[in-house]
Amino acid sequence: MIVENLCNLAVLTSGARYTFACLPLKLAEADGAPARVLAWVDDTSVATQKLM
């Protein structure tokens, strides 16, 4: 799977660790598809940043 042309990445905090999910839309007879891409902060990285 290739994920490209993501937008709004600037809103993600630099240095934080994220979990990423790509949810492609199923299209009949297509060799590619648009997708919903999600990113959320890993709780463990937030806890580590608060300790520093």
C-alpha positions as CSV (number, residue, x, y, z in Angstrom):
1,M,0.0,0.0,0.0
2,I,1.3,3.5,-0.9
3,V,-0.1,6.4,1.1
4,E,0.7,9.8,-0.5
5,N,-0.6,13.4,-0.8
6,L,-1.5,13.7,2.9
7,C,-2.6,17.1,4.0
8,N,-2.8,19.0,7.3
9,L,0.3,17.2,8.7
10,A,1.4,20.6,10.2
11,V,-1.2,20.3,12.9
12,L,0.6,17.2,14.3
13,T,3.0,18.0,17.2
14,S,6.6,17.6,16.2
15,G,8.4,15.0,18.3
16,A,5.2,13.2,19.5
17,R,4.7,9.6,18.6
18,Y,1.5,8.8,16.7
19,T,-0.5,5.7,15.7
20,F,-1.6,5.8,12.1
21,A,-4.5,4.2,10.3
22,C,-5.4,4.2,6.7
23,L,-9.0,3.3,5.8
24,P,-9.3,2.9,2.0
25,L,-12.7,3.3,0.4
26,K,-13.6,0.1,-1.5
27,L,-14.4,1.0,-5.2
28,A,-15.6,-1.7,-7.6
29,E,-13.2,-2.4,-10.5
30,A,-10.6,0.2,-9.4
31,D,-6.9,-0.3,-8.9
32,G,-6.6,2.7,-6.5
33,A,-8.9,4.4,-4.0
34,P,-9.2,7.5,-1.9
35,A,-8.8,6.8,1.8
36,R,-9.5,8.3,5.3
37,V,-6.3,8.6,7.1
38,L,-6.2,8.9,10.9
39,A,-3.5,9.7,13.3
40,W,-3.7,9.9,17.1
41,V,-1.2,10.5,19.8
42,D,0.1,7.4,21.5
43,D,-0.6,7.7,25.3
44,T,2.8,6.4,26.2
45,S,4.6,9.2,24.3
46,V,2.4,11.9,26.0
47,A,3.2,10.4,29.4
48,T,6.9,10.4,28.6
49,Q,6.8,14.0,27.4
50,K,5.1,15.1,30.6
51,L,7.9,13.5,32.7
52,M,10.6,15.4,30.9
